C-alpha cells in the first residue's frame, strides 16, 4: 500500500518535456494578464485582488493535494492561480506599499532562496522527481508561488526601470532560457539547478510578454488589452490541457492491462491450465484464474472500485465546495466592484466639486484683480484730472497776477500822467489867469475851470454809459 501511495503521489506532477515548458510560459503569461485584468481593468485594486486570488490559489491547492493522481487541468489551474496571485502580490508590494521594483525583487529573491535552502536541508534534494508525499508537495507549491511572485517583480523591473522595455525584457529573458537549455544538453552542470533557473525565468518572460500584449502603443505595447490577451491565452492553455489529457488518458489503461497481464504470468499458480492461458499470446487475460491469484485479483478489483467510488464522492464534494466558494467569491467580487463603483462615483463627485470650487476661486480672483485694476485706473485718471486742474488754476492765477501787475502799472502810469497833467494845468492856469475875465481870476473860478477840464478828460478816457435815473441828463446849463 505504501508503494502504491508513493506511485500515486509521484504521478501527480507532469513530465518535463517541451510541451511542459510551452504550457508553463502560457500559464505565466495568462497569470500576468489575468492579474492585471482584475486589479487594473476591473479596478478592484491590488489588495482586494490579492485576497481574492490567494483564496482561489488555496482552494485549488487543497484540491490538488487531496487528489490521488495527476490531473492536467487541476495541475495547470494551480499554476495559473499561483501566477495571478503572484502578479497582484508583487504589484501590491511594489506599487501600493511603494517598495519599488528593485527592493521588491530583492525581498522575493530572499524568500525564494530561503524556500529552496529549507527544502534542500529538510528533504535532502530539491529535484521534482522526488516530490512524494504531502509535505514535499506542499513545499513544491510554496516554492512555485515564491518563484512566480519574484518573476512578476523581475519582469516589471526589466521592462520599466531598466529601460529595456517590454520587447527588450522578453528578448533578454528568452535568451537566458535558451542559454540554460544549451547548458542542459551540452554540459554536466547540475540538471536540478538548471531546471529551477529556467522555471523561475519563465515567470518574468510571461510578465514581459503579457505586458507587451496588453499595454497600449503609447507605452510600448501592442495594445491588445487585457480582455483579448486573456481570452487568447485561456484558449491556448485549454487546448494544450485537452491534448495532454487525451494523450495521458489512454496510456495508463494500456499500462494497467499490461501490468495485470505480467502479474498473471509471473505469479505462481497451482492450476497448470491457468498458467498456460496466462502465458498465451493474447494481451489481456480473459479466463479466470484459480486459487490465490483469483482471490488477489478479485480483492484488487474490489479495492479499486471502492477507491474509485470514494475518489468520485470526494471529487464531487470538493467540486460542490469549490463551486459554493466560487459563488461566494463572485458575490464578494460583485460587492467589491459595486463598492469600487460607488467609491469612483464619490471620487468623481468630489473631483467635480473641487473643480467647481477651483473655478469659483479663479473667478473671484479674476474679479478682485479686475476691480483692483479699475480702482487703479480711476485713481490714475483722478490724479491726472486733479493735476490738470491744478495746472490750469496755477496758470490762471499766474495770468491774474500778470493782469494785476499790468493794472497796477497802468494805474501808476495814469497817476503819473494825471500828476503831470495837473502840473501842466496848474502852469497853464497861472499863465492864463491875467487873460481871464475878472469873474474867473479868483481862486474859486480857477477851481471851477480845473474841475471842468478834469471832468472832460475823464469823460474822454471812460467808455460811454447810460445815466441812471437818479443822475441828471447832461445838457445846456446842467452844471
Backbone torsions as a table, in degrees:
resi	resn	phi	psi	omega
1	UNK	NA	-40.3	178.6
2	UNK	-62.3	-41.4	178.0
3	UNK	-64.7	-40.1	178.7
4	UNK	-64.3	-42.0	178.5
5	UNK	-63.6	-39.7	178.4
6	UNK	-62.7	-41.2	179.7
7	UNK	-64.6	-38.8	179.4
8	UNK	-66.1	-42.1	-179.8
9	UNK	-65.9	-42.6	-178.8
10	UNK	-65.1	-32.1	-177.9
11	UNK	-78.6	0.3	-178.6
12	UNK	-82.6	-4.7	176.4
13	UNK	-111.3	143.2	-178.0
14	UNK	-76.6	162.4	173.4
15	UNK	-75.1	142.3	-177.6
16	UNK	-84.4	97.9	178.8
17	UNK	-126.4	-176.5	178.2
18	UNK	-63.3	-37.4	177.8
19	UNK	-63.9	-35.5	177.4
20	UNK	-59.3	-46.0	-178.1
21	UNK	-68.6	-36.7	176.9
22	UNK	-63.8	-44.1	178.9
23	UNK	-67.5	-34.6	178.5
24	UNK	-64.6	-43.7	179.0
25	UNK	-66.0	-41.2	178.3
26	UNK	-63.8	-40.3	-179.5
27	UNK	-66.8	-41.7	180.0
28	UNK	-69.0	-37.4	176.0
29	UNK	-65.2	-40.7	176.1
30	UNK	-62.9	-36.7	176.6
31	UNK	-62.1	-38.9	178.4
32	UNK	-66.2	-50.0	-178.3
33	UNK	-68.3	-36.3	178.8
34	UNK	-67.8	-41.8	177.0
35	UNK	-62.8	-42.7	177.1
36	UNK	-66.5	-34.9	178.0
37	UNK	-61.3	-44.1	-177.8
38	UNK	-75.1	-44.1	-173.2
39	UNK	-80.3	-39.0	-172.7
40	UNK	-104.2	-53.9	-176.4
41	UNK	-65.2	-47.4	177.2
42	UNK	-81.1	-5.2	175.4
43	UNK	58.8	37.0	177.1
44	UNK	-77.9	-29.2	-178.7
45	UNK	99.6	154.2	-176.0
46	UNK	-70.7	-39.4	-177.3
47	UNK	-66.1	-51.1	-179.5
48	UNK	-64.4	-41.1	179.3
49	UNK	-63.2	-38.7	178.0
50	UNK	-62.1	-43.7	178.5
51	UNK	-63.1	-44.0	-179.0
52	UNK	-63.8	-48.6	-176.1
53	UNK	-71.8	-32.3	173.7
54	UNK	-65.9	-36.7	176.2
55	UNK	-64.1	-43.0	176.7
56	UNK	-61.8	-42.3	178.4
57	UNK	-60.8	-43.2	-179.7
58	UNK	-63.1	-42.6	-179.6
59	UNK	-63.8	-48.7	179.9
60	UNK	-65.4	-34.6	178.7
61	UNK	-66.9	-40.5	178.0
62	UNK	-61.9	-43.6	178.5
63	UNK	-63.5	-40.2	179.1
64	UNK	-65.4	-41.6	-179.2
65	UNK	-68.8	-30.3	-178.9
66	UNK	-87.4	-10.4	177.9
67	UNK	-70.1	152.3	-176.3
68	UNK	-106.3	-4.9	177.4
69	UNK	-150.0	169.2	-176.7
70	UNK	-73.3	130.1	175.3
71	UNK	-125.8	113.3	-179.0
72	UNK	-57.3	-42.2	-179.4
73	UNK	-63.0	-43.5	-179.7
74	UNK	-67.7	-43.5	-178.5
75	UNK	-61.1	-48.5	-176.7
76	UNK	-75.2	-22.3	171.7
77	UNK	-65.4	-41.6	177.1
78	UNK	-65.3	-40.0	178.4
79	UNK	-60.6	-45.3	179.3
80	UNK	-64.3	-40.0	179.5
81	UNK	-65.1	-37.4	175.9
82	UNK	-66.8	-34.9	179.7
83	UNK	-69.4	-45.7	179.2
84	UNK	-66.2	-43.7	177.4
85	UNK	-63.5	-40.7	177.2
86	UNK	-62.1	-35.9	178.2
87	UNK	-62.0	-51.0	-177.8
88	UNK	-70.4	-34.8	177.4
89	UNK	-63.4	-46.1	179.8
90	UNK	-63.3	-44.2	178.8
91	UNK	-65.4	-35.7	177.5
92	UNK	-64.5	-42.3	178.6
93	UNK	-67.2	-44.5	-172.7
94	UNK	-77.4	-36.1	-171.4
95	UNK	-107.6	-49.3	-178.8
96	UNK	-70.8	-48.9	176.8
97	UNK	-78.5	-8.6	175.7
98	UNK	59.1	39.0	174.5
99	UNK	-78.9	-24.7	-177.4
100	UNK	86.8	159.4	-177.2
101	UNK	-66.6	-38.5	-176.0
102	UNK	-67.9	-49.3	178.9
103	UNK	-64.6	-41.9	178.8
104	UNK	-62.0	-39.2	178.1
105	UNK	-64.2	-41.9	179.0
106	UNK	-63.6	-42.1	179.9
107	UNK	-63.7	-43.8	-178.1
108	UNK	-71.9	-31.9	173.2
109	UNK	-62.8	-40.8	178.0
110	UNK	-63.2	-42.0	179.5
111	UNK	-65.3	-43.3	179.9
112	UNK	-65.6	-42.6	178.0
113	UNK	-62.3	-41.6	178.5
114	UNK	-62.4	-41.9	179.8
115	UNK	-64.0	-43.8	-179.7
116	UNK	-67.4	-39.9	178.5
117	UNK	-65.1	-43.5	177.7
118	UNK	-62.0	-41.6	177.4
119	UNK	-59.9	-45.5	-179.3
120	UNK	-64.4	-44.6	-177.7
121	UNK	-70.9	-39.5	-174.5
122	UNK	-76.5	-39.9	-172.6
123	UNK	-115.4	-6.7	173.6
124	UNK	90.4	-20.9	-179.3
125	UNK	-156.0	144.6	178.0
126	UNK	-104.7	17.6	177.7
127	UNK	-73.6	135.0	-178.9
128	UNK	-74.0	-14.6	176.8
129	UNK	-68.9	-15.9	179.3
130	UNK	-104.2	13.8	178.9
131	UNK	-76.0	94.7	-177.7
132	UNK	-136.1	124.2	-179.8
133	UNK	103.3	164.7	-174.5
134	UNK	-64.2	-45.7	-175.0
135	UNK	-64.6	-44.5	-179.7
136	UNK	-66.9	-38.7	179.1
137	UNK	-67.2	-39.1	176.0
138	UNK	-64.0	-39.9	176.8
139	UNK	-64.2	-38.1	179.3
140	UNK	-61.1	-47.0	-177.4
141	UNK	-72.7	-33.1	175.3
142	UNK	-63.3	-42.6	178.6
143	UNK	-65.0	-38.2	178.6
144	UNK	-64.6	-41.0	177.6
145	UNK	-60.4	-44.3	178.2
146	UNK	-63.3	-42.1	-178.2
147	UNK	-67.3	-38.1	179.5
148	UNK	-70.0	-36.6	175.7
149	UNK	-66.3	-42.8	176.4
150	UNK	-61.7	-39.8	-179.3
151	UNK	-61.3	-37.4	177.8
152	UNK	-64.4	-47.3	-179.7
153	UNK	-63.7	-41.4	-179.7
154	UNK	-66.9	-41.1	178.0
155	UNK	-64.1	-42.2	177.4
156	UNK	-65.5	-36.1	178.3
157	UNK	-64.9	-43.6	179.5
158	UNK	-67.9	-35.5	-176.6
159	UNK	-77.1	-40.6	-171.8
160	UNK	-100.2	-51.6	-171.2
161	UNK	-84.1	-31.4	-176.0
162	UNK	-80.4	-17.1	-178.7
163	UNK	85.9	3.6	179.8
164	UNK	-75.5	-26.7	-175.7
165	UNK	81.5	175.7	-177.6
166	UNK	-67.9	-47.3	-179.8
167	UNK	-65.9	-42.3	179.0
168	UNK	-65.4	-40.6	177.2
169	UNK	-63.8	-43.3	178.7
170	UNK	-63.5	-41.0	179.0
171	UNK	-64.5	-40.5	178.9
172	UNK	-63.3	-46.9	-177.9
173	UNK	-68.5	-38.4	176.7
174	UNK	-62.8	-37.5	177.1
175	UNK	-64.6	-40.9	177.8
176	UNK	-63.9	-41.0	177.7
177	UNK	-64.6	-38.8	177.0
178	UNK	-63.6	-38.9	176.8
179	UNK	-63.6	-40.6	178.3
180	UNK	-64.1	-38.4	177.8
181	UNK	-63.3	-42.0	178.0
182	UNK	-63.6	-42.6	178.2
183	UNK	-63.5	-33.8	179.7
184	UNK	-65.5	-41.2	-175.3
185	UNK	-90.2	-21.6	-172.7
186	UNK	-111.1	-10.8	-176.6
187	UNK	-125.6	175.5	179.6
188	UNK	-103.9	20.3	178.5
189	UNK	-64.8	148.2	-176.6
190	UNK	-52.6	121.2	-176.2
191	UNK	-67.2	-30.9	-179.7
192	UNK	-67.2	-43.0	178.0
193	UNK	-62.7	-43.3	178.6
194	UNK	-64.7	-36.9	178.1
195	UNK	-61.6	-49.1	-178.0
196	UNK	-67.7	-33.2	176.3
197	UNK	-62.7	-46.7	178.4
198	UNK	-67.3	-37.5	-179.0
199	UNK	-62.9	-42.5	179.9
200	UNK	-69.0	-38.7	-176.5
201	UNK	-71.5	-21.8	178.1
202	UNK	-65.1	-27.0	-179.7
203	UNK	-71.4	-49.8	174.7
204	UNK	-63.1	-27.9	174.6
205	UNK	-64.0	-45.1	176.9
206	UNK	-63.9	-36.0	179.5
207	UNK	-65.4	-46.1	-179.2
208	UNK	-68.9	-40.4	178.5
209	UNK	-66.3	-41.0	177.4
210	UNK	-61.6	-43.9	176.6
211	UNK	-65.9	-35.3	177.8
212	UNK	-62.1	-37.6	179.9
213	UNK	-74.1	-39.6	-168.0
214	UNK	-94.4	-29.1	-174.7
215	UNK	-71.4	151.1	-179.1
216	UNK	-71.8	169.1	-178.6
217	UNK	-63.7	-31.1	-178.9
218	UNK	-65.6	-23.6	178.8
219	UNK	-102.8	8.9	177.5
220	UNK	94.2	8.3	179.5
221	UNK	-97.0	-177.6	180.0
222	UNK	-91.4	-13.3	173.3
223	UNK	77.9	24.6	178.2
224	UNK	-75.9	-21.7	-178.9
225	UNK	84.0	160.3	-178.3
226	UNK	-70.8	-34.0	-178.9
227	UNK	-66.0	-51.8	-177.6
228	UNK	-64.4	-45.4	-179.4
229	UNK	-64.4	-41.0	179.8
230	UNK	-64.7	-42.3	-180.0
231	UNK	-62.8	-43.5	179.8
232	UNK	-64.4	-43.9	-178.9
233	UNK	-67.0	-37.4	176.4
234	UNK	-62.8	-42.8	179.2
235	UNK	-63.3	-42.0	179.6
236	UNK	-64.4	-46.2	-177.6
237	UNK	-67.1	-40.0	178.4
238	UNK	-65.3	-39.6	176.8
239	UNK	-61.8	-43.3	177.7
240	UNK	-66.0	-37.3	178.5
241	UNK	-65.0	-42.8	178.9
242	UNK	-63.1	-42.2	178.5
243	UNK	-63.6	-43.7	178.9
244	UNK	-65.1	-40.3	-178.7
245	UNK	-66.9	-40.2	178.8
246	UNK	-68.4	-33.9	179.0
247	UNK	-70.4	-39.6	-178.4
248	UNK	-84.7	-7.9	-177.3
249	UNK	-83.3	-20.3	-178.6
250	UNK	-91.9	-37.6	-174.2
251	UNK	-63.3	-43.1	-179.4
252	UNK	-62.1	-36.2	-179.3
253	UNK	-65.1	-45.2	178.5
254	UNK	-63.0	-41.0	179.1
255	UNK	-63.5	-39.2	178.9
256	UNK	-64.0	-42.0	179.4
257	UNK	-65.4	-40.1	178.7
258	UNK	-66.6	-36.4	179.4
259	UNK	-64.5	-43.3	177.5
260	UNK	-62.7	-38.4	179.1
261	UNK	-63.4	-42.8	178.4
262	UNK	-66.5	-39.5	179.4
263	UNK	-63.8	-41.9	-179.6
264	UNK	-66.2	-29.2	-178.8
265	UNK	-80.7	-32.7	-172.0
266	UNK	-92.3	-26.6	-178.3
267	UNK	-72.0	143.2	179.2
268	UNK	-69.1	149.8	179.0
269	UNK	-144.1	147.7	179.6
270	UNK	-87.7	-4.9	-178.2
271	UNK	-105.9	109.2	179.5
272	UNK	-61.3	-35.2	179.9
273	UNK	-63.0	-40.3	178.5
274	UNK	-65.5	-38.0	178.4
275	UNK	-63.7	-42.1	179.0
276	UNK	-65.4	-37.1	178.8
277	UNK	-67.4	-39.0	-178.9
278	UNK	-68.0	-29.1	-179.1
279	UNK	-93.5	11.5	178.4
280	UNK	-71.0	174.3	-174.3
281	UNK	-79.1	-13.8	-178.2
282	UNK	-66.9	141.0	-176.3
283	UNK	-74.1	-16.3	-176.5
284	UNK	-125.6	139.6	177.7
285	UNK	-81.0	110.8	-176.6
286	UNK	-96.7	-33.2	-175.6
287	UNK	-88.0	148.9	-179.4
288	UNK	-68.4	150.1	177.2
289	UNK	-104.7	154.3	-176.1
290	UNK	-100.2	165.7	170.9
291	UNK	70.7	-139.0	-173.6
292	UNK	-68.4	-33.4	-178.6
293	UNK	-63.2	-44.9	179.3
294	UNK	-63.1	-42.5	178.8
295	UNK	-62.5	-43.0	-179.1
296	UNK	-64.4	-43.9	179.6
297	UNK	-67.5	-37.1	177.7
298	UNK	-63.9	-43.6	178.6
299	UNK	-64.5	-38.4	178.5
300	UNK	-64.8	-41.5	177.6
301	UNK	-63.4	-42.3	178.4
302	UNK	-63.8	-42.3	178.6
303	UNK	-63.9	-42.0	179.0
304	UNK	-63.7	-41.5	178.8
305	UNK	-64.0	-42.3	178.7
306	UNK	-64.6	-41.0	178.3
307	UNK	-64.3	-41.3	178.4
308	UNK	-63.4	-43.7	179.4
309	UNK	-64.2	-42.9	178.0
310	UNK	-64.7	-41.9	178.7
311	UNK	-64.3	-39.5	178.9
312	UNK	-65.3	-42.9	178.8
313	UNK	-64.5	-42.0	178.6
314	UNK	-63.8	-42.5	179.6
315	UNK	-63.5	-41.3	178.1
316	UNK	-63.7	-41.9	179.3
317	UNK	-64.6	-43.3	179.3
318	UNK	-63.7	-41.0	179.0
319	UNK	-63.5	-41.2	178.8
320	UNK	-65.5	-42.4	177.7
321	UNK	-64.1	-41.5	178.3
322	UNK	-64.4	-38.6	178.5
323	UNK	-65.3	-42.8	177.9
324	UNK	-63.2	-42.3	178.2
325	UNK	-64.3	-38.9	177.9
326	UNK	-64.7	-38.7	176.7
327	UNK	-62.7	-43.4	177.4
328	UNK	-61.9	-39.5	178.3
329	UNK	-64.6	-41.6	178.3
330	UNK	-63.4	-41.5	177.7
331	UNK	-62.4	-46.4	178.3
332	UNK	-62.5	-39.9	178.9
333	UNK	-65.1	-38.7	177.2
334	UNK	-62.8	-42.2	177.5
335	UNK	-64.7	-39.6	178.2
336	UNK	-63.2	-42.2	179.1
337	UNK	-63.5	-41.7	177.4
338	UNK	-62.6	-43.9	178.6
339	UNK	-62.3	-40.6	177.8
340	UNK	-63.6	-40.0	179.8
341	UNK	-65.0	-44.3	177.3
342	UNK	-62.0	-40.3	177.8
343	UNK	-63.6	-40.4	178.1
344	UNK	-64.3	-40.7	178.1
345	UNK	-64.8	-40.8	177.7
346	UNK	-63.7	-41.5	177.9
347	UNK	-65.0	-37.8	177.3
348	UNK	-65.0	-42.2	178.0
349	UNK	-63.4	-42.7	177.3
350	UNK	-63.2	-37.5	177.9
351	UNK	-64.9	-42.9	177.6
352	UNK	-63.4	-38.5	177.3
353	UNK	-63.7	-44.2	177.6
354	UNK	-61.9	-39.6	178.0
355	UNK	-64.0	-41.1	177.8
356	UNK	-63.1	-45.1	178.2
357	UNK	-61.8	-39.0	178.1
358	UNK	-65.1	-40.0	177.5
359	UNK	-64.0	-42.9	179.1
360	UNK	-62.4	-44.2	178.3
361	UNK	-62.3	-38.9	178.0
362	UNK	-64.9	-44.4	178.2
363	UNK	-62.9	-40.8	179.8
364	UNK	-63.6	-44.8	178.3
365	UNK	-63.1	-38.4	178.4
366	UNK	-65.8	-41.2	178.3
367	UNK	-64.0	-43.5	178.9
368	UNK	-62.6	-42.1	179.2
369	UNK	-65.0	-40.9	179.4
370	UNK	-66.2	-41.3	177.9
371	UNK	-63.1	-42.2	178.1
372	UNK	-63.5	-39.2	178.6
373	UNK	-65.7	-43.7	177.6
374	UNK	-63.2	-40.4	178.0
375	UNK	-62.4	-44.8	178.5
376	UNK	-63.1	-40.0	178.0
377	UNK	-63.5	-43.3	178.0
378	UNK	-62.5	-41.9	178.6
379	UNK	-63.5	-41.2	178.5
380	UNK	-63.5	-44.4	178.6
381	UNK	-63.6	-40.6	177.9
382	UNK	-62.6	-44.0	178.6
383	UNK	-62.7	-39.5	178.1
384	UNK	-64.6	-43.0	179.1
385	UNK	-63.1	-45.6	179.8
386	UNK	-62.1	-42.4	179.2
387	UNK	-64.0	-41.0	178.4
388	UNK	-64.4	-41.9	178.6
389	UNK	-63.6	-42.3	178.6
390	UNK	-62.6	-41.8	179.8
391	UNK	-64.5	-42.9	179.6
392	UNK	-64.8	-42.0	178.5
393	UNK	-63.5	-41.8	178.5
394	UNK	-63.2	-40.8	179.0
395	UNK	-64.2	-43.9	178.9
396	UNK	-65.6	-37.8	177.8
397	UNK	-63.8	-40.9	177.9
398	UNK	-63.8	-39.8	176.7
399	UNK	-63.5	-42.6	178.7
400	UNK	-62.3	-41.0	178.5
401	UNK	-63.7	-39.0	178.1
402	UNK	-65.2	-41.3	176.4
403	UNK	-61.1	-41.9	178.8
404	UNK	-61.9	-43.0	178.6
405	UNK	-63.8	-41.9	178.0
406	UNK	-62.4	-41.9	178.5
407	UNK	-63.8	-40.7	178.5
408	UNK	-63.8	-41.5	178.3
409	UNK	-64.4	-41.6	178.3
410	UNK	-63.3	-40.0	178.9
411	UNK	-63.7	-42.2	179.5
412	UNK	-64.2	-42.3	179.2
413	UNK	-63.7	-40.2	179.2
414	UNK	-64.7	-42.4	179.1
415	UNK	-63.2	-40.1	179.4
416	UNK	-63.6	-43.8	-179.4
417	UNK	-66.5	-39.3	177.4
418	UNK	-63.0	-40.0	179.0
419	UNK	-65.4	-42.8	177.8
420	UNK	-61.9	-42.5	179.3
421	UNK	-63.8	-39.7	178.6
422	UNK	-63.1	-42.9	179.4
423	UNK	-64.0	-43.9	179.3
424	UNK	-63.0	-41.1	178.3
425	UNK	-64.4	-37.4	178.5
426	UNK	-65.1	-43.2	-179.1
427	UNK	-66.9	-38.3	-179.4
428	UNK	-65.6	-40.9	179.2
429	UNK	-64.5	-38.2	-179.8
430	UNK	-66.1	-35.7	178.0
431	UNK	-72.3	-35.9	-175.9
432	UNK	-85.7	-9.9	-175.9
433	UNK	-58.5	-43.3	-177.3
434	UNK	-64.8	-24.6	-176.3
435	UNK	-91.5	-5.2	-178.2
436	UNK	-77.9	158.0	174.6
437	UNK	-61.4	161.4	-177.4
438	UNK	-61.6	-32.1	-178.6
439	UNK	-65.3	-25.8	-177.6
440	UNK	-102.6	4.6	-178.5
441	UNK	-81.6	-21.9	177.3
442	UNK	-67.7	172.7	-177.9
443	UNK	-67.4	-35.5	-178.7
444	UNK	-70.1	-37.6	178.6
445	UNK	-66.3	-39.6	176.6
446	UNK	-62.1	-38.8	178.2
447	UNK	-63.6	-40.7	179.8
448	UNK	-64.1	-41.3	178.9
449	UNK	-64.6	-40.8	178.2
450	UNK	-61.8	-39.4	-178.9
451	UNK	-66.8	-40.3	179.7
452	UNK	-62.5	-44.6	179.4
453	UNK	-63.9	-42.3	179.6
454	UNK	-61.6	-42.7	-179.4
455	UNK	-66.0	-37.7	177.7
456	UNK	-64.1	-40.6	177.8
457	UNK	-64.5	-40.4	-179.2
458	UNK	-66.7	-40.4	-179.9
459	UNK	-64.4	-31.7	177.7
460	UNK	-69.5	-32.9	-176.5
461	UNK	-86.9	-29.5	-178.5
462	UNK	-88.8	146.8	177.1
463	UNK	-68.5	158.0	-180.0
464	UNK	-69.7	143.6	179.9
465	UNK	-140.8	153.7	179.2
466	UNK	-79.3	137.4	179.6
467	UNK	-73.3	146.7	175.2
468	UNK	-75.2	161.2	-179.5
469	UNK	-59.9	-26.6	-177.6
470	UNK	-81.4	-13.0	-179.1
471	UNK	-90.3	145.9	176.5
472	UNK	-79.4	149.0	-179.7
473	UNK	-79.6	131.5	-178.9
474	UNK	-68.9	139.8	178.7
475	UNK	-172.1	-168.8	179.8
476	UNK	-68.2	123.2	179.0
477	UNK	76.4	17.8	178.5
478	UNK	-69.0	-35.8	178.9
479	UNK	-96.5	NA	NA
